[in-house]
Amino acid sequence: MLVLEMFGILLALMAIRVPIYLAMGIASLVYFLQTGTSLEMLAQRSALVLDSFPLVAIPLFMLAGRLMNVGGVTQRIYAFCHDLVGFIPGGLGHVNVVGSLVFSGMSGSALADLGGLGQIEIKAMLEAGYSRRFTLGVTLASSILGPIIPPSIPAVIYAANTDVSVTALFLAGIVPGLLIAAMQMLFVWLIAVRRGFPREPRPRLRPLMRNGAAALPALLAPLLLVGGMTLGVFTPTEAATVAVGYSVLLGVVVYRELRASEAIRMTVEVGREVAGLTIIMAMGLVFGWILTVEQVPQAMAGLILQFPDNKAVVLLAINLLVLFLGCFMEAPVLLLVLPPILVPPLATIGVDPVHFGIVLIIAVGIGMYTPPIGVALYAVQRFTNTEFGEVVAAMVPWLLPLVIALFIVTYVPWLALSVPRAFGF
């Protein structure tokens, strides 16, 4: 009953727009007071979030993405992708998807994609005559590749909350990310053919080679990071440091567009965002610990094990639950609260925790694009000065390929596990 009371308090506070970290903290505090647990435990448990080496990668990957945005990297990526796929029907829509696919291999974040490459894409598509709704929709949808293609910030959070290897999760996101990109490009093509959208002229060889050469140092970043981790040259956390160093190298030495003032400003911005994220993770860790003490995972295991011969039904129910919760809770919270509850019982029915990690990352990622909480929707609304309802309407059709891709990855585990297993994970 205490757990139900906690969730009731949490939902009530969220309904009146209390910040999520404060809502979880108050709900946890009520539990501590009612059970007579020492409040020192609250402080100790919340401080544990800071004592995790893998979590150091989060601010570093965030900073790398920001530095690439202001250091000339995103512009080169966009120019090259424009030449590469712009001639396909719906040209700039395909450029949008492929650009996000490439940039996701450096940033690990949907918001970094939207804040940098997304603004370039929206401006270019509107000037080329694409409808505002289509432009906003494809830009939002393609940014989900950021947290799926390695390096992935949500993968770091999930791994820190379970016994799963961060590198294995990074590798597991490659094929699902490519699948989502392919489905989005198919969706762009279908809409473009139906509506007669323009296509860009075929590029000449010389401009293509010139833009390809300019983008090559940026395109090497994903290979550098993923290759270094899989070969054991550096850990995922060290890879984040390499990403920052490589971003500075590109911005200062190669492209010569990164100024010290911009680097300082990006560092301060990331510091503010990480401070907010750390508070959320601290309260989420306490909330998850309470659920464990109250044996919620065991109760969930009991429910799941009622269908031991029907893993498909269990995964369907979990996906629907996560998609629903994603409308009301932020991704970091779900990635902190759900794995301790779901991973142990799912393992007993044969669900690989690496496979489930990718499924969960995609499912909570979709929540970034669903109202009323959808942080990606608010990000686009803010920098485009668009009505929130129009942003939501633009995104709704693009939920279809995302949800289809989610269920394909859910029921075809090979898509997530083939690459990690090929490298011995």
N, C-alpha and C positions, 0 to 999 in steps of 0.2 A: 504493500500500500504506500510505503514511503516513496518508492520509485515512481509510482503513478502520480503522487503529489508533486514530486520534483518536476516531472514532465508537464504537469498542469501549470505549475508556476512558470516554467520556462516558456511555454506557449503563450501564456497570458502576458508575460512581460514583452515577448516579441511582438504580440499583437498591438501593444501600445507604443511600439517603436523604441523600446529600451535596447541599447547596443547589445549584441549577442554575447560579448565577453562578460558584461555586467549581468545579463540575464542568467547565464550559466553559473556565475559566481554567487548570485543571490540564491538560486535554487540549491546549490551545493552548501551554502551557509545554513540554510534552513535544515538540511539533512543533518549537518554537524550539530546544530543546536538541539534538534529533536532526539538524536541518538546519544547525546552527551559526549561525543568525540571531541578530543582536544582540538582547539582551533590552531594549535601549532602544526597539526597534521595538514591543515589546509595550506599553510605557508610552505611546508616541506614538499608536499606533492606538487604544488604549482611551480616551485623552484626547480623541480626535476627536469622540466622542459628545457632548461638552460644547460643541463649537464648531458648533452648529446653531441658527439663529434659530427655525425652525419648532417645534423641540422645547420651546421656552419655553412654548408653548401647553398642554402636557400638565399641569404642576402648576397652571396657572391654571384650566383647565377642571375639574380635580379639586376645587380649592378652591371654585369656583362651585357645584358640585353639593353639596358639604358645607354651604356657607352657606345654600343653599336648604332643605336638610333641617332645619336648626336655626332658620331664620328665618321659619317659618310658611308657606312656599310649598307644600310637599308636602301639608300638611293641606288647603289650599284646592283644590289640584288634585284630591285624592281626593274631596272633598265634591261638587265640580262633576261629575266623572265618574260618581259614584254616582247623581246625579240624571239624568244624560244617558243612561246605558245600563243602569242597575240593574234596570229592569223587564223586560229580555229574559230568557228562560229561562236559568238559570245566572247570574243577575244580577251577583253580586259577582265572579264569574270574568271577566265582560266588563269590569267596572270595573277589575279588576286589569290587564288588557291595555291598555285605553285610557289608564289612569293612567300606565302605563310608557311608552306611546307619547308622551304629552305631556311627561312628565318627561325623556325621552331627548333632547328638543330643547334641553335646558339643561345636562345633566350630561356626556354623552359616554362614560359608563362604566356597565357592568352592576353593578359593586359599589356604586356610589353609589346606584343605583336600589334594590338589595336592602337597603342599610344604612338608607335613609330611608323611601321609599314602601313598600318591601317589608314592613317591620315593621308599618306601619299596616294594610296589606292582610291580612297573615296574622292579625293579632289580630281584625280585623273579620270575616273569613270563618269563623274558628273559633267566634267568639261567635254567629254566625248559623246554626251547625249544619252547615257544610260539613265533609266528611271531611278529616282531617289530610293524607292523601296527596294528594288533589286540590288542596288549598290550597297545599301546598309545591310541587307540580308546576307549577301555573299561575304562581305567583309567580316561580319560577326561570326558566321558559321565557320569560315576558314581559320579563324583565330583559335579554335579549339585544338588545332594541331599542336599549338605551343606546349600544353601540358601532357601530350601523348608521345610525340616524337622525342627521343632523348636529346639533351638532358631534360628531365622533367622535375619541376619542383614538387608537384603532388606525389610523385614516386618517392622522393626523399622523405616526405612526411609519412607515407604509408610504411616504408621500410623501417623508419625510426620507431614506428609503433608496433612492428611485428618482428619476426626473426628472418625476414626475407632479405636477400642480397639486393642492394641498390643497383648494382651493375646488371644483375639478372632482370630487374624491373625495367631498367633503361632499354636493354636489348629487346625485351618483350613488347615494347611499345612501337618498334619499327614497322612491322607488318600491319598491325591494326591502324597505325597512322597513315600508311600508304593506301590502305583500303578506304579509309574515310576520305582522303584526298581524291582518289579515283571516283568514288561515288559522288562527291561534290562536283567534280568536273563533268560527270555524266549529267547531273542535274542542271548545271549551267548550260550544257549543250542542248538538252531537251527544251529548256526555256528559250534559249536563243533561236533555235530552229522554229519553234512555234510562234515567237513574237517578231521574228525577223531582225534580231539585234545585229549591229554592225560587227565586222571583223576587221582587224588591222591588216595592212598590206604585208605580204611576205617579206621578211627582212633580206637585205642583200648580205652576201657572205662577209664582206669587209666590216660593216657595222656590227654584225653578230659576233665576229671574232674579237673586235675591239671591246665590246661590252662584256664578252665572256672573259677576256683577259683581265679587265678591270675588276670583275666580280670574283675571279678565281681565288684570291687570298681569302675572301669571305666564305666561299663555298668549301674551302678546305677545313674550316673550323669544325663542322660536325665530324668529319673523318678524324681530325686530330683528337677530339674529345672522346668519341666512342672507341676509336682504335686504341688510344692510350689506356682506357679503362679495361678493355677486353684483353689486351696484351699484358696487363698487370704493371704497366709503367707508372701509373698513379691511381689512387683511389678516387671514387666519385667526388669526395670533398676536395681532394687535391685538384681534380679536374675543374672544379668551379674556380679555383685560384688560377689555373692555366687559362680558363675562359676569360677572366678579367685581364690577365696579362696580354693575351692575344688581342683582345678588344682595344687595349691601349696601343699596342703595336700597330694595329691596322689604322686606328684613328690618328695617331701622331706621326708614324714613320711612313706608312704606305699611302694613305689618303690625305694626310696632313690637314684634317678638318676638325680634329678634337682639340679644343682649347682648354687650358687649365681651369678657367672659370666654369665651363660647362661640366667638366669632370667633377669639380667640387659640388656644383649644384645637383648633379645626378646622385652623388654619394649621400648628400643630405636628404634628398627625396627618398632614396632607398632606406636610409636609416629610419625615417618616420614610418614608412610602410612596414618595415620589419618590426618596429616597436609595437605597432598595432597587431600584427600577426602573432607576435610572441605572447602578447596578453591573451589573445584568443586561444592559442595552443595551450597556455598554462591552465586556463580555466577548463578547457576541453579535457586536459589530462586528469584534472581533479574529478570532473564529471564522469569520465570513463572509469576511473578507479572506484568511484562509488557504485557504479553499475556492476563492476566485478565483485566488490564486497557483497552486494545484494544478490549475487549469483544470477544476474540477468543472462550472461552467456550460457549458463547451464540450462536455464529455462528455454532460451532460444534453441539450444541444442536438442532439448526434448521435443520441441515443435518440429524442428527440421527432421529429426530422426523418425518422426511418424511417417515420413515418405522416403524411406531408405532406398526403395527401388525406383524412385522417380526423381532423379536429380534434376531433370528438366523443369519440373514443376517448382522445385525449391528455388532454382536460379531465376525462373520467371517471377516468382513472388518477391524475391530480393530486389530484382531490377525495378519492378514496379514501386516497391517501397522506397528505394533510393531516389527514383525519379520524382516521387511525391515529396519526399523530405527535401530534395534539392530546391524545390520552389520556396522553401521557408528557412533553410539553413545554409550557411556558407560552406564552400567546399572544404576548407581546412578543418572545420568542426566535424563534418561527417567523416573525414579521413582519420580523425582522432578517435571518435566515439564508436564507429561501426566495426573496424577491424578486430578489436579485442572481443567483440560480441559475436561476430560472424565467422572469423577465420577458423577457430578450433572446431566448431561443429561441422563446418563445410569440409574440413580435412577428413573427418570421419566418414564422409560419404564419397570421398575420392576427388574433391575439387582441389586442384593445385593452388596453393596460396599465391604464386606468381601470376597464374592465369586470372585468379579472382582479383588480384591487385589491379590489373589492367582494366578488367570489367568495371571495377569500382571507380577507377580514375575517369573512365569515359562517362559513366553514369553521373557522377558528381560534377563532372565538367559540363554536361548538358544543363545542370542546374544553374550554371552561370548565365544562361540565356533564357531562363524562364522567370516570369514575374511571380511574386512581387519583389523577391530579394535580388534576382539576377544582376550581379555586379557588372558584367560586361555590357548589359543594356544601359545602365546608368553611365558607364564610361563613354559609350558612343553618343548618348544623349548630351553629355556635357561638352564634348569637343566639336559636335556638329550643330549644337543649338536646335535640336529637333525635339518635337513633342514626344514624351515617353510612349504614348499610345501608338504613335507612328513607328517608333523603333521596335516595339513589340510586334506590331503587324508585319513589319519587314522580316522579322526573325521566324515567325510561326511556320511558313512553308519549309524552311530549312531544317526544322526539327525532324522532319520525315526521314531524310537520308541519315541523319545522326542516330536516330532511334533504330533504324534498320541496321546500320553498321554495329550498334551496340549489341543487338541480338545475334547478329552473325558471329561476332567475336565471342559472345557468351556460349554459343552452342557449337563453335568450331575451335576448341582450345588450341589446336595446332597453330593457328594464326599467331597466338601470343607466345607459344612455347617453342616453336621451331628454332628461332634464332638463339635464345638462351641455351637450348640443348646442344645446338651445333657448336657452341663455345664451351661446353662442359658445365653449364650451370643447371 
